[in-house]
Amino acid sequence: MTDQNENNVLPPKTCTIDRLVTLKEDVEKVIAGKKTATRRNGRYADVGEIMTLKGHNYVVERVYSQSLGELTDEHVRQEGFESVEDYKQSILSIHPGMPWLPQMRVWVHEFRPIQE
C-alpha cells in the first residue's frame, strides 16, 4: 500500500467532514461497526477531526492517498464489503459512467468510534 502522504503535510481539504459519510446504508454500517474507513475522490477530514453520525462520534485516525489498483479485500472490509469486486460494483452503481481505473487515486479516511 502506498501511504504517500501519511507522514507528510497533507494538501488542503476539498470538502468538509460532514460530507464524509452520507449514504444511509453507509451511516448504518458505521454505527454497526462494519465500516471503519471511507474512500473519497478528495480529502474531507484531518487526522483528529470528529465526525458525528446520528449522535455517535468518530475520530479520524489516518488520512492517506491510495490507488484503486492497490485495493485488497482487507481494505474493502474496512468499507463494509466482502470483496474488491463487491466494492467496485457498489461504487460504479453510485457513480454511473465513472470508469474504474487502477491508477485513479482516492483519499482514505480511517476512523474509530469515540467511547462516550
C-alpha positions as a Python dict, from the first residue, in 0.01 Angstrom:
ca = {
    (1, 'M'): (0, 0, 0),
    (2, 'T'): (124, 347, -77),
    (3, 'D'): (59, 578, 215),
    (4, 'Q'): (231, 852, 23),
    (5, 'N'): (105, 1142, 231),
    (6, 'E'): (79, 983, 573),
    (7, 'N'): (397, 1132, 715),
    (8, 'N'): (397, 1448, 507),
    (9, 'V'): (191, 1763, 519),
    (10, 'L'): (-149, 1687, 367),
    (11, 'P'): (-293, 1911, 97),
    (12, 'P'): (-589, 2133, 185),
    (13, 'K'): (-925, 1964, 237),
    (14, 'T'): (-1155, 1965, -65),
    (15, 'C'): (-1475, 1919, 138),
    (16, 'T'): (-1593, 1911, 499),
    (17, 'I'): (-1611, 1615, 734),
    (18, 'D'): (-1991, 1632, 748),
    (19, 'R'): (-1990, 1510, 384),
    (20, 'L'): (-1754, 1216, 454),
    (21, 'V'): (-2023, 951, 516),
    (22, 'T'): (-2366, 1047, 384),
    (23, 'L'): (-2538, 744, 230),
    (24, 'K'): (-2795, 592, 468),
    (25, 'E'): (-2653, 241, 417),
    (26, 'D'): (-2300, 363, 496),
    (27, 'V'): (-2413, 552, 806),
    (28, 'E'): (-2578, 233, 932),
    (29, 'K'): (-2260, 31, 859),
    (30, 'V'): (-2050, 279, 1058),
    (31, 'I'): (-2288, 274, 1356),
    (32, 'A'): (-2296, -110, 1345),
    (33, 'G'): (-1913, -119, 1347),
    (34, 'K'): (-1893, -274, 998),
    (35, 'K'): (-1739, 31, 830),
    (36, 'T'): (-1422, 189, 970),
    (37, 'A'): (-1294, 369, 660),
    (38, 'T'): (-1421, 554, 358),
    (39, 'R'): (-1255, 645, 32),
    (40, 'R'): (-1334, 970, -146),
    (41, 'N'): (-1200, 1148, -451),
    (42, 'G'): (-1097, 1438, -229),
    (43, 'R'): (-974, 1494, 124),
    (44, 'Y'): (-1268, 1551, 357),
    (45, 'A'): (-1109, 1537, 702),
    (46, 'D'): (-795, 1596, 905),
    (47, 'V'): (-648, 1344, 1148),
    (48, 'G'): (-808, 1405, 1487),
    (49, 'E'): (-1122, 1559, 1343),
    (50, 'I'): (-1456, 1436, 1482),
    (51, 'M'): (-1739, 1304, 1266),
    (52, 'T'): (-2088, 1280, 1418),
    (53, 'L'): (-2344, 1036, 1276),
    (54, 'K'): (-2687, 1009, 1440),
    (55, 'G'): (-2547, 1121, 1776),
    (56, 'H'): (-2243, 889, 1762),
    (57, 'N'): (-1894, 1040, 1743),
    (58, 'Y'): (-1598, 904, 1547),
    (59, 'V'): (-1241, 1031, 1536),
    (60, 'V'): (-1041, 1026, 1214),
    (61, 'E'): (-716, 836, 1281),
    (62, 'R'): (-547, 819, 940),
    (63, 'V'): (-578, 1004, 610),
    (64, 'Y'): (-373, 894, 309),
    (65, 'S'): (-381, 856, -67),
    (66, 'Q'): (-423, 516, -234),
    (67, 'S'): (-480, 397, -591),
    (68, 'L'): (-780, 181, -677),
    (69, 'G'): (-536, -79, -808),
    (70, 'E'): (-388, -116, -458),
    (71, 'L'): (-721, -218, -302),
    (72, 'T'): (-732, -557, -133),
    (73, 'D'): (-1022, -748, 18),
    (74, 'E'): (-892, -640, 360),
    (75, 'H'): (-915, -273, 257),
    (76, 'V'): (-1272, -308, 135),
    (77, 'R'): (-1374, -496, 450),
    (78, 'Q'): (-1298, -164, 625),
    (79, 'E'): (-1563, -21, 391),
    (80, 'G'): (-1813, -291, 487),
    (81, 'F'): (-1777, -509, 175),
    (82, 'E'): (-1663, -870, 135),
    (83, 'S'): (-1453, -831, -179),
    (84, 'V'): (-1295, -572, -406),
    (85, 'E'): (-1543, -671, -677),
    (86, 'D'): (-1841, -606, -445),
    (87, 'Y'): (-1697, -266, -353),
    (88, 'K'): (-1625, -184, -718),
    (89, 'Q'): (-1981, -268, -826),
    (90, 'S'): (-2124, -58, -543),
    (91, 'I'): (-1910, 244, -634),
    (92, 'L'): (-1993, 214, -1004),
    (93, 'S'): (-2366, 193, -924),
    (94, 'I'): (-2343, 514, -718),
    (95, 'H'): (-2139, 693, -988),
    (96, 'P'): (-2285, 585, -1326),
    (97, 'G'): (-2042, 633, -1612),
    (98, 'M'): (-1738, 656, -1385),
    (99, 'P'): (-1452, 445, -1514),
    (100, 'W'): (-1273, 212, -1271),
    (101, 'L'): (-909, 292, -1337),
    (102, 'P'): (-642, 110, -1132),
    (103, 'Q'): (-421, 422, -1135),
    (104, 'M'): (-702, 650, -1008),
    (105, 'R'): (-611, 783, -665),
    (106, 'V'): (-853, 827, -379),
    (107, 'W'): (-824, 959, -26),
    (108, 'V'): (-866, 703, 251),
    (109, 'H'): (-1014, 825, 578),
    (110, 'E'): (-989, 571, 863),
    (111, 'F'): (-1190, 636, 1180),
    (112, 'R'): (-1296, 475, 1503),
    (113, 'P'): (-1579, 534, 1749),
    (114, 'I'): (-1517, 757, 2047),
    (115, 'Q'): (-1623, 585, 2366),
    (116, 'E'): (-1866, 809, 2550),
}
